[in-house]
Amino acid sequence: MPASIPHEHVHLLKQFIALCDAQPELLHAPELEFFRQWLLKLGATIPSSKSHVHSESTKMDVDDEEHVSSSKHHQESSKVDSEPESELELDTTSVIEGDNDPPQSMGDPDIEITDAMLEQADVKRGEAQAKLSEGAFEEAISLFTQAIENNPQSAILHAKRAQCYIKLQKPNAAIRDCNRALELNENSQQALKWRGKANRMLGNWEAAYKDFCKAQLSDFDEDVQIWCKEVEANAKKVTEHKRKYERLRERKEADAKRERIRKAQEAYAKAQHEENERRAHEQHSHSAGGHQFPGAGMGGMGGRGDLGGLGAVMNDPEILEALQDPDVQKAFAEVSSDPSKLAAHQSNPKVRKIMEKLANKFGGAGGSMGGGFPGFPGGMGGGASASSTNDLD
């Protein structure tokens, strides 16, 4: 048979579970590692920790205004969620499949560059530029690569080789060169220009628009201006589309968190209610324990086998309070064992009042205390009325 768990421990466990339900990220706290491992052994799934989730109050008392706001927000979210996802109408003319060639040589970034190497780099750059003008792009790439290996710190060499890759419809290779050029010079207009063009070819509208806009800040280029206008419409559509569904995603997350908090509040309220009932029951049992109510030797209760008004007695705070009085306790104990001693206690007003109160309770339940209480006016029978009963002090 399993060991009995104290009610206080069960209550604390319910509160802890309610808190974890409202804030599942707490399960990733280092001090709860043992608990997390135990849950995993049982086959539980631990929700991932999300650092970007905004902190939200987990207090259990939420006023009516917050409930109304939450309900309204949930209705709006449901309305947005029910709308079919809009299809983006984009101009995808000239968008191509990206190339998958192995990465090109970027030279040794740690090499010590000599004057001779710089001269050789200039020579190869001139030859590469000539081939580029002739349209011999593969040869131009080879020569630019030789120039880069002699001077790997030159941003313009990487940008010019990227131009050759664009001509060969290899946007991914061009982007790699432009990224390296921008690492060396973040304001390289040529690198921004050709990376924007590469992103345009791949359909990366936002990235292309951003590069073209930045490229125009440093130097005017007619090609860049034309390309920027070409991608602007698509870029803005994509941006607005992302904003819309980002708002929807955030709203869904907020609704889900509110629902977790609501459930946690309900669980907490239920646990609190159960705890209050348990304590009230214990207090009730403690108050009634050890006291015997007049019954034996009092002529029965109208011939009934039950206790008639005992439920009403146990719910009467005045009677329960009076039963805590030592004089009343002593009188009841003696009368319960020997009813003839009732007369000896009738001079005590506290005992007399509680007897009258009890007689009225049992009489009101439909039974009579046959024979009455000796020495009490009218025999304290079932005919005692509520109007003749004095309230307890």
SETOR-965455 format. One record per residue (C-alpha): residue number from 1; x, y, z. Coordinates in Angstrom, 1 decimal, padded with zeros to 4 digits, always signed. Last residue first. Example, Ala and Ser with C-alpha at 12.3 -4.5 7.8 and 13.67 -1.06 7.14 Angstrom:
- zakol/u/v/w
- 2/+013.7/-001.1/+007.1
- 1/+012.3/-004.5/+007.8
This chain:
- zakol/u/v/w
- 393/-023.5/+035.8/+023.6
- 392/-025.7/+033.1/+022.3
- 391/-029.0/+034.1/+020.9
- 390/-032.1/+033.5/+023.1
- 389/-034.6/+030.9/+022.0
- 388/-038.2/+031.7/+022.6
- 387/-038.7/+032.9/+019.0
- 386/-037.2/+029.8/+017.6
- 385/-040.0/+027.7/+019.1
- 384/-039.8/+024.9/+021.6
- 383/-042.5/+022.4/+020.6
- 382/-040.1/+019.6/+020.3
- 381/-039.8/+019.5/+024.1
- 380/-037.8/+021.7/+026.4
- 379/-040.0/+020.4/+029.3
- 378/-042.1/+023.5/+029.2
- 377/-039.7/+025.3/+031.4
- 376/-036.5/+023.4/+032.0
- 375/-036.2/+021.4/+035.3
- 374/-035.6/+018.1/+033.6
- 373/-034.8/+018.4/+029.9
- 372/-037.6/+017.1/+027.8
- 371/-039.5/+013.9/+028.1
- 370/-039.4/+013.4/+024.4
- 369/-036.9/+015.5/+022.5
- 368/-039.1/+016.1/+019.6
- 367/-038.3/+015.4/+016.0
- 366/-039.1/+017.5/+012.9
- 365/-035.7/+019.0/+012.3
- 364/-036.9/+022.2/+014.0
- 363/-037.1/+020.3/+017.3
- 362/-033.5/+019.2/+017.0
- 361/-032.3/+022.8/+016.4
- 360/-034.6/+024.3/+019.0
- 359/-033.4/+021.8/+021.6
- 358/-029.8/+022.5/+020.7
- 357/-030.3/+026.3/+021.2
- 356/-032.1/+025.7/+024.5
- 355/-029.3/+023.5/+025.7
- 354/-026.8/+026.1/+024.6
- 353/-028.6/+028.8/+026.5
- 352/-029.0/+026.7/+029.7
- 351/-025.3/+025.8/+029.7
- 350/-024.2/+029.4/+029.4
- 349/-026.8/+030.5/+032.0
- 348/-025.5/+028.1/+034.6
- 347/-028.4/+027.4/+036.9
- 346/-029.5/+024.5/+034.7
- 345/-026.2/+022.6/+035.5
- 344/-027.4/+020.5/+038.5
- 343/-030.7/+019.8/+036.8
- 342/-028.8/+018.1/+033.9
- 341/-027.3/+015.6/+036.4
- 340/-030.1/+013.1/+035.9
- 339/-028.9/+012.6/+032.3
- 338/-025.9/+010.6/+033.6
- 337/-023.0/+009.9/+031.1
- 336/-024.1/+012.4/+028.6
- 335/-025.1/+014.9/+031.3
- 334/-021.6/+014.7/+032.8
- 333/-019.8/+015.2/+029.5
- 332/-022.2/+017.9/+028.4
- 331/-021.8/+019.9/+031.6
- 330/-018.0/+019.6/+031.5
- 329/-017.9/+020.8/+027.9
- 328/-020.2/+023.7/+028.7
- 327/-018.1/+024.8/+031.6
- 326/-014.9/+024.5/+029.5
- 325/-016.3/+026.7/+026.7
- 324/-015.3/+025.4/+023.3
- 323/-018.8/+024.1/+022.8
- 322/-020.0/+027.7/+022.8
- 321/-018.0/+028.4/+019.6
- 320/-019.5/+025.4/+017.8
- 319/-023.0/+026.4/+018.9
- 318/-022.5/+030.0/+017.7
- 317/-021.0/+028.8/+014.4
- 316/-024.0/+026.7/+013.5
- 315/-023.0/+024.2/+010.8
- 314/-022.5/+021.3/+013.2
- 313/-025.9/+021.9/+014.7
- 312/-027.7/+022.1/+011.4
- 311/-026.2/+018.7/+010.4
- 310/-027.2/+017.3/+013.8
- 309/-030.8/+018.3/+013.2
- 308/-032.2/+014.8/+012.8
- 307/-029.7/+012.5/+014.4
- 306/-031.0/+009.3/+012.7
- 305/-033.0/+006.4/+014.0
- 304/-036.2/+008.5/+014.6
- 303/-038.5/+007.8/+017.5
- 302/-039.0/+011.5/+018.0
- 301/-035.5/+012.0/+019.1
- 300/-035.0/+009.7/+022.0
- 299/-036.1/+010.2/+025.6
- 298/-033.1/+012.2/+026.6
- 297/-031.2/+009.2/+028.2
- 296/-028.6/+009.1/+025.4
- 295/-029.0/+012.1/+023.1
- 294/-027.3/+015.1/+024.5
- 293/-024.3/+015.8/+022.3
- 292/-021.0/+014.2/+023.0
- 291/-017.9/+016.4/+022.5
- 290/-014.5/+014.8/+021.9
- 289/-014.2/+016.0/+018.3
- 288/-016.6/+018.6/+017.1
- 287/-014.1/+021.4/+016.9
- 286/-011.4/+019.2/+015.5
- 285/-013.7/+017.8/+012.8
- 284/-014.7/+021.3/+011.8
- 283/-011.1/+022.5/+011.7
- 282/-010.1/+019.5/+009.6
- 281/-013.1/+020.0/+007.3
- 280/-012.2/+023.7/+007.0
- 279/-008.6/+022.9/+006.2
- 278/-009.6/+020.4/+003.5
- 277/-012.1/+022.8/+002.0
- 276/-009.5/+025.5/+001.9
- 275/-007.0/+023.1/+000.3
- 274/-009.5/+022.0/-002.3
- 273/-010.3/+025.7/-003.2
- 272/-006.6/+026.5/-003.4
- 271/-006.0/+023.6/-005.8
- 270/-009.0/+024.6/-007.9
- 269/-007.9/+028.2/-008.0
- 268/-004.3/+027.1/-008.9
- 267/-005.6/+024.8/-011.7
- 266/-007.8/+027.6/-013.0
- 265/-005.0/+030.1/-013.0
- 264/-002.7/+027.6/-014.7
- 263/-005.3/+027.0/-017.3
- 262/-005.6/+030.8/-017.9
- 261/-001.8/+031.2/-018.0
- 260/-001.5/+028.4/-020.6
- 259/-004.2/+030.1/-022.6
- 258/-002.5/+033.5/-022.4
- 257/+000.7/+031.8/-023.6
- 256/-001.1/+030.3/-026.6
- 255/-002.7/+033.6/-027.4
- 254/+000.7/+035.4/-027.2
- 253/+002.3/+032.8/-029.4
- 252/-000.6/+033.1/-032.0
- 251/-000.3/+036.8/-031.9
- 250/+003.5/+036.7/-032.5
- 249/+003.0/+034.3/-035.4
- 248/+000.3/+036.6/-036.9
- 247/+002.5/+039.6/-036.5
- 246/+005.3/+037.8/-038.2
- 245/+002.8/+036.7/-040.9
- 244/+002.0/+040.3/-041.8
- 243/+005.5/+041.6/-041.5
- 242/+006.8/+038.9/-043.8
- 241/+004.2/+039.8/-046.4
- 240/+005.0/+043.5/-046.1
- 239/+008.7/+042.8/-046.6
- 238/+008.0/+040.5/-049.6
- 237/+005.8/+043.0/-051.3
- 236/+008.4/+045.8/-050.6
- 235/+011.2/+043.7/-052.2
- 234/+009.0/+042.8/-055.2
- 233/+008.3/+046.5/-056.0
- 232/+011.9/+047.6/-055.4
- 231/+013.6/+045.0/-057.5
- 230/+013.4/+046.7/-060.9
- 229/+013.9/+050.2/-059.4
- 228/+017.2/+049.1/-057.8
- 227/+018.3/+047.6/-061.1
- 226/+017.9/+050.9/-062.9
- 225/+019.7/+052.9/-060.2
- 224/+022.5/+050.3/-060.0
- 223/+023.0/+050.4/-063.8
- 222/+023.2/+054.2/-063.7
- 221/+025.9/+054.3/-061.0
- 220/+026.2/+057.2/-058.7
- 219/+028.7/+056.7/-055.9
- 218/+028.7/+056.1/-052.2
- 217/+025.0/+056.2/-051.3
- 216/+024.0/+054.4/-054.5
- 215/+025.6/+051.2/-053.3
- 214/+023.5/+051.2/-050.1
- 213/+020.3/+051.3/-052.0
- 212/+021.5/+048.5/-054.4
- 211/+022.6/+046.3/-051.5
- 210/+019.3/+046.7/-049.7
- 209/+017.2/+046.1/-052.8
- 208/+019.2/+042.9/-053.6
- 207/+018.8/+041.6/-050.0
- 206/+015.0/+042.2/-050.1
- 205/+014.5/+040.7/-053.5
- 204/+016.5/+037.4/-053.1
- 203/+015.2/+036.1/-056.4
- 202/+018.5/+034.4/-057.2
- 201/+019.3/+036.7/-060.1
- 200/+018.5/+039.7/-058.0
- 199/+020.7/+038.4/-055.2
- 198/+023.6/+038.2/-057.8
- 197/+022.9/+041.8/-058.9
- 196/+022.9/+043.1/-055.4
- 195/+026.2/+041.2/-054.8
- 194/+027.5/+042.9/-057.9
- 193/+026.6/+046.4/-056.8
- 192/+027.5/+046.0/-053.2
- 191/+031.0/+044.7/-054.2
- 190/+031.5/+047.5/-056.6
- 189/+030.5/+050.2/-054.1
- 188/+032.9/+048.9/-051.5
- 187/+031.6/+050.5/-048.3
- 186/+032.4/+047.5/-046.0
- 185/+036.0/+047.3/-047.2
- 184/+037.9/+044.1/-046.4
- 183/+034.9/+042.2/-045.1
- 182/+032.9/+043.8/-048.0
- 181/+035.4/+042.2/-050.5
- 180/+035.0/+038.8/-048.9
- 179/+031.2/+039.1/-049.1
- 178/+031.5/+040.2/-052.7
- 177/+033.6/+037.1/-053.6
- 176/+031.2/+034.7/-052.0
- 175/+028.2/+036.5/-053.6
- 174/+029.8/+036.1/-057.0
- 173/+030.2/+032.4/-056.5
- 172/+026.6/+032.1/-055.6
- 171/+025.5/+034.2/-058.6
- 170/+027.1/+032.0/-061.2
- 169/+025.4/+033.2/-064.5
- 168/+028.8/+033.4/-066.3
- 167/+028.5/+037.2/-066.5
- 166/+027.8/+037.3/-062.8
- 165/+030.9/+035.2/-062.2
- 164/+033.0/+037.8/-064.1
- 163/+031.6/+040.6/-062.0
- 162/+032.5/+038.6/-058.9
- 161/+036.1/+038.6/-060.1
- 160/+035.9/+042.4/-060.2
- 159/+034.6/+042.6/-056.7
- 158/+037.3/+040.3/-055.4
- 157/+040.0/+042.4/-057.0
- 156/+038.4/+045.6/-055.7
- 155/+038.6/+044.4/-052.1
- 154/+042.4/+043.9/-052.2
- 153/+043.7/+042.1/-049.1
- 152/+044.4/+038.8/-051.0
- 151/+047.3/+040.5/-053.0
- 150/+049.4/+037.9/-054.7
- 149/+046.7/+035.2/-054.5
- 148/+044.1/+037.8/-055.5
- 147/+046.1/+038.6/-058.7
- 146/+046.3/+034.9/-059.6
- 145/+042.5/+034.6/-059.0
- 144/+041.9/+037.7/-061.2
- 143/+043.8/+035.9/-064.0
- 142/+041.8/+032.7/-063.7
- 141/+038.5/+034.7/-063.6
- 140/+039.5/+036.7/-066.7
- 139/+040.2/+033.4/-068.5
- 138/+036.7/+032.1/-067.7
- 137/+035.2/+035.5/-068.6
- 136/+036.6/+035.8/-072.1
- 135/+034.1/+038.6/-073.0
- 134/+036.8/+040.8/-074.6
- 133/+036.4/+043.4/-071.9
- 132/+036.8/+040.7/-069.2
- 131/+039.9/+039.5/-071.0
- 130/+041.4/+043.0/-070.8
- 129/+040.5/+043.3/-067.1
- 128/+042.2/+040.0/-066.4
- 127/+045.4/+041.2/-068.0
- 126/+045.4/+044.4/-066.1
- 125/+044.7/+042.6/-062.8
- 124/+047.5/+040.1/-063.5
- 123/+050.0/+043.0/-063.8
- 122/+048.7/+044.7/-060.7
- 121/+049.0/+041.5/-058.7
- 120/+052.5/+041.0/-059.9
- 119/+053.5/+044.5/-058.7
- 118/+051.8/+043.8/-055.3
- 117/+053.7/+040.5/-055.0
- 116/+057.0/+042.2/-055.8
- 115/+056.3/+044.8/-053.1
- 114/+055.8/+042.1/-050.6
- 113/+052.6/+040.8/-049.0
- 112/+053.0/+038.8/-045.8
- 111/+050.4/+036.0/-046.0
- 110/+047.8/+035.9/-043.3
- 109/+044.7/+036.2/-045.6
- 108/+046.0/+033.4/-047.9
- 107/+044.2/+033.7/-051.2
- 106/+040.4/+033.6/-051.7
- 105/+040.4/+030.5/-053.9
- 104/+037.0/+029.7/-055.3
- 103/+034.3/+027.7/-053.4
- 102/+033.2/+024.5/-055.1
- 101/+030.6/+025.0/-057.8
- 100/+026.9/+024.8/-056.8
- 99/+025.3/+027.5/-059.0
- 98/+021.9/+029.0/-058.1
- 97/+018.9/+028.4/-060.3
- 96/+017.8/+031.5/-062.2
- 95/+015.4/+034.5/-061.8
- 94/+015.4/+036.4/-065.1
- 93/+011.6/+037.2/-064.7
- 92/+010.3/+036.4/-061.3
- 91/+007.9/+039.3/-061.1
- 90/+006.1/+038.7/-057.9
- 89/+002.5/+038.0/-057.0
- 88/+002.7/+036.8/-053.4
- 87/-000.1/+034.4/-052.5
- 86/-002.2/+035.4/-049.6
- 85/-002.7/+032.8/-046.8
- 84/-006.4/+032.1/-046.5
- 83/-008.0/+034.0/-043.6
- 82/-008.9/+031.9/-040.6
- 81/-005.8/+033.0/-038.7
- 80/-006.7/+036.6/-039.1
- 79/-010.2/+036.0/-037.6
- 78/-008.9/+033.8/-034.9
- 77/-006.4/+036.5/-033.9
- 76/-009.1/+039.1/-033.7
- 75/-011.2/+036.8/-031.5
- 74/-008.2/+036.2/-029.2
- 73/-007.6/+039.9/-028.9
- 72/-011.2/+040.5/-027.8
- 71/-011.0/+037.7/-025.3
- 70/-007.7/+039.0/-023.9
- 69/-009.0/+042.6/-023.6
- 68/-012.2/+041.4/-021.8
- 67/-010.1/+039.3/-019.4
- 66/-007.7/+042.1/-018.7
- 65/-010.6/+044.5/-017.9
- 64/-012.1/+041.9/-015.6
- 63/-009.1/+041.8/-013.3
- 62/-006.5/+038.9/-013.3
- 61/-005.7/+037.4/-009.9
- 60/-003.2/+034.5/-010.4
- 59/-000.1/+036.5/-011.2
- 58/+001.9/+035.1/-014.0
- 57/+002.9/+038.4/-015.5
- 56/+004.5/+038.2/-018.9
- 55/+008.1/+038.1/-019.9
- 54/+008.6/+038.3/-023.7
- 53/+009.5/+035.0/-025.4
- 52/+012.8/+035.6/-027.2
- 51/+014.8/+033.2/-024.9
- 50/+012.7/+030.3/-026.0
- 49/+013.5/+027.0/-024.1
- 48/+012.3/+023.9/-025.9
- 47/+009.3/+022.0/-024.4
- 46/+010.3/+018.9/-022.5
- 45/+008.6/+015.7/-023.9
- 44/+007.9/+013.1/-021.3
- 43/+009.1/+009.5/-021.6
- 42/+009.3/+008.7/-017.9
- 41/+013.1/+008.9/-018.1
- 40/+012.7/+012.4/-019.7
- 39/+010.6/+013.5/-016.7
- 38/+013.4/+012.3/-014.3
- 37/+016.0/+014.2/-016.3
- 36/+014.0/+017.4/-016.1
- 35/+013.5/+017.0/-012.4
- 34/+017.3/+016.5/-011.8
- 33/+018.1/+019.5/-014.0
- 32/+015.7/+021.7/-012.0
- 31/+018.5/+023.9/-010.5
- 30/+019.8/+024.6/-013.9
- 29/+016.5/+026.2/-015.0
- 28/+015.3/+024.5/-018.2
- 27/+011.9/+023.5/-016.7
- 26/+011.3/+027.2/-016.1
- 25/+010.8/+027.6/-019.8
- 24/+007.4/+025.9/-019.4
- 23/+006.0/+029.1/-017.8
- 22/+002.2/+028.7/-017.4
- 21/+002.3/+025.0/-017.2
- 20/+005.4/+025.1/-015.0
- 19/+003.5/+027.4/-012.6
- 18/+000.5/+025.1/-012.5
- 17/+002.8/+022.2/-011.8
- 16/+004.4/+024.0/-008.9
- 15/+001.0/+024.9/-007.4
- 14/-000.2/+021.3/-007.6
- 13/+003.0/+020.2/-006.0
- 12/+002.6/+022.6/-003.1
- 11/-001.0/+021.3/-002.5
- 10/+000.2/+017.7/-002.6
- 9/+002.9/+018.6/+000.0
- 8/+000.4/+020.3/+002.3
- 7/-001.9/+017.3/+002.1
- 6/+000.7/+015.0/+003.5
- 5/+001.4/+012.0/+001.2
- 4/+000.2/+008.6/+002.6
- 3/+002.5/+005.7/+001.8
- 2/+001.5/+003.4/-001.0
- 1/+000.0/+000.0/+000.0
